[in-house]
Amino acid sequence: MSDPYASRTPVHEQELDGFGTVRVLPLDAAADAEVIHGWVSEERAAFWGMDGLTRKQVADVYAHMDTLDTHHAFLVVKDGEPVALFQTYDPEADRVSECYAVEPGDIGVHLLLAPAAPDGARPGWTAALAGALVAYVLLGLDRTRIVVDPDVANEKAIARFLKQGFTAGPAVVLPEVDLPDVYLPEKKAQLAFLRREVAFPG
């Protein structure tokens, strides 16, 4: 099977033992809209605030994000199959900055995994993928600390981050954002942090 993403240049590429090669591609708002729209429309992705949007509206959201220097979106593919939507952002330019003391070198991330394959999730896959993304952010982008803000009710995601070495911060309420180009409803989130020296000791 040919890889439809082969011609796109990744910002990060990593071989995951036993799983295959993961490539982190800058999101193409138009080309990737169909895949992303399918994921964010699912009930499990309600926290992303895009359920109910049309495919064009989702494409418009990411086309707008592509004009920003502070927020970036990526499509993560494994051996030619899309496996996750990954976003990075400058916490100073995000509503999360109202909820904790931002440090120099901080970077925020959001991760939405693709639905499990028909043959089921493979043990260790999510941790391996997260490890590759952590390497890209902390080493590739030379940042010193990651902040994540999963839904406070998403115990599975929170447990996954803690297992990955993150330290739980406070539970917070991210304020509503109502701008011409973006609307984000208020949301309750559990902050968690991962420092580079914890992820990559020595």
HUKALIN-V689888 format. One record per residue. SS is DSSP state (A for helix, B for strand, O for the rest). PSI is psi in radians with two decimals (none if undefined). D_LAST is the distance of its C-alpha to the last C-alpha in Angstrom with 1 decimal. Layout:
SS & PSI & D_LAST
SS & PSI & D_LAST
This chain:
O & 2.28 & 41.1
O & 2.67 & 40.2
O & 1.94 & 37.2
O & -0.21 & 38.7
O & 0.06 & 35.4
O & -0.56 & 34.9
O & -0.15 & 36.2
O & 2.44 & 33.7
O & 2.11 & 30.6
B & 2.68 & 27.4
B & -0.31 & 24.7
B & 2.45 & 22.2
B & 2.33 & 22.8
B & 2.37 & 20.9
B & 2.19 & 22.2
B & 2.02 & 21.7
O & 2.14 & 22.4
O & -0.12 & 25.8
O & -0.59 & 26.6
B & -2.92 & 27.0
B & 2.20 & 25.9
B & 2.34 & 25.1
B & 2.34 & 26.1
B & 1.94 & 25.8
B & 2.37 & 29.0
B & 2.31 & 30.3
O & 2.35 & 33.0
O & 1.82 & 36.6
O & -0.72 & 38.6
O & -0.89 & 41.8
O & -0.56 & 40.7
O & 0.02 & 38.3
A & -0.69 & 40.5
A & -0.80 & 42.2
A & -0.87 & 39.0
A & -0.72 & 37.4
A & -0.71 & 40.8
A & -0.68 & 41.1
A & -0.84 & 37.7
A & -0.23 & 38.2
O & -0.20 & 41.7
O & 2.63 & 40.8
A & -0.61 & 41.1
A & -0.30 & 37.5
A & 0.28 & 36.5
A & -0.55 & 38.8
A & -0.33 & 36.0
A & -0.22 & 35.5
O & 0.35 & 39.0
O & 0.11 & 40.5
O & 2.40 & 42.6
O & -0.22 & 46.2
O & 2.61 & 45.3
O & 2.94 & 47.0
A & -0.69 & 45.1
A & -0.69 & 46.2
A & -0.68 & 45.0
A & -0.77 & 41.5
A & -0.71 & 41.6
A & -0.68 & 42.7
A & -0.80 & 39.8
A & -0.47 & 37.3
A & -0.71 & 39.4
A & -0.77 & 39.3
A & -0.59 & 35.5
O & -0.30 & 35.3
O & -0.12 & 37.0
O & 2.54 & 34.3
O & -0.23 & 31.4
O & -0.31 & 29.6
B & 2.34 & 29.9
B & 2.48 & 29.1
B & 2.54 & 30.0
B & 2.57 & 29.0
B & 2.18 & 30.5
B & 2.20 & 28.1
B & 2.52 & 29.8
B & 2.04 & 29.2
O & 0.72 & 31.3
O & -0.04 & 33.8
B & 2.27 & 34.1
B & 2.27 & 33.1
B & -0.24 & 30.7
B & 2.68 & 29.6
B & 2.21 & 30.2
B & 2.32 & 27.1
B & 2.49 & 27.3
B & 2.65 & 25.1
B & 2.74 & 26.5
O & 2.00 & 26.0
A & -0.52 & 26.4
A & -0.49 & 28.5
A & 0.28 & 31.0
O & 2.75 & 31.2
A & -0.36 & 33.0
A & -0.41 & 29.9
A & -0.32 & 29.5
A & -0.13 & 32.5
O & -0.11 & 30.8
O & 2.90 & 27.5
O & 1.84 & 26.1
O & 2.36 & 24.5
O & 2.65 & 21.5
O & 2.41 & 20.9
O & -0.04 & 18.5
B & 2.57 & 19.7
B & 2.39 & 21.0
B & 2.58 & 23.3
B & 2.62 & 23.8
B & 2.45 & 26.6
B & 2.19 & 26.8
B & 2.00 & 30.1
B & 2.56 & 30.1
O & 2.71 & 33.2
O & 2.59 & 35.6
O & 2.51 & 34.9
O & 2.77 & 36.5
O & -0.52 & 40.0
O & 0.13 & 38.6
O & 2.82 & 36.2
O & 2.55 & 32.5
O & 2.28 & 30.3
O & 2.31 & 27.9
O & -0.21 & 24.3
A & -0.86 & 25.3
A & -0.74 & 24.5
A & -0.71 & 21.0
A & -0.76 & 20.4
A & -0.82 & 21.9
A & -0.67 & 20.0
A & -0.71 & 16.7
A & -0.71 & 18.1
A & -0.64 & 19.3
A & -0.72 & 16.0
A & -0.76 & 14.4
A & -0.81 & 17.5
A & -0.87 & 17.5
A & -0.64 & 13.9
A & -0.91 & 13.1
A & -0.70 & 16.7
O & -0.02 & 18.2
O & 0.87 & 15.4
O & 2.76 & 15.8
O & -0.30 & 13.8
B & 2.38 & 15.7
B & 2.44 & 18.0
B & 2.35 & 21.3
B & 2.72 & 23.6
B & 1.05 & 27.1
B & 2.75 & 28.7
B & 2.29 & 32.2
O & -0.40 & 32.3
O & -0.12 & 34.6
O & 1.35 & 32.2
A & -0.57 & 30.8
A & -0.81 & 29.6
A & -0.75 & 27.4
A & -0.79 & 26.1
A & -0.65 & 25.3
A & -0.77 & 23.5
A & -0.76 & 21.2
A & -0.66 & 20.5
A & -0.50 & 19.8
O & -0.08 & 17.3
O & -0.03 & 15.2
O & 2.65 & 17.4
B & 2.28 & 18.8
B & 2.35 & 22.6
B & -2.70 & 24.2
B & 2.71 & 28.0
B & 2.31 & 30.6
B & 2.93 & 32.4
B & 1.95 & 35.3
B & 2.20 & 34.7
O & 2.69 & 37.8
O & 2.47 & 40.3
B & 2.14 & 40.1
B & 1.57 & 43.5
O & 2.85 & 43.6
O & -0.65 & 45.9
O & -0.25 & 43.2
O & 2.39 & 41.2
B & 2.20 & 42.0
B & 2.10 & 39.5
O & 2.75 & 40.9
O & 2.49 & 39.4
B & 2.58 & 36.8
B & 2.18 & 35.2
B & 2.70 & 31.4
B & 1.97 & 28.5
B & 2.56 & 25.6
B & 2.64 & 22.1
B & 2.55 & 18.8
B & 2.05 & 15.2
B & 2.62 & 12.6
A & -0.68 & 9.9
A & -0.34 & 7.1
A & -0.76 & 9.0
A & -0.61 & 9.7
O & 1.25 & 6.5
O & 2.53 & 3.8
O & none & 0.0
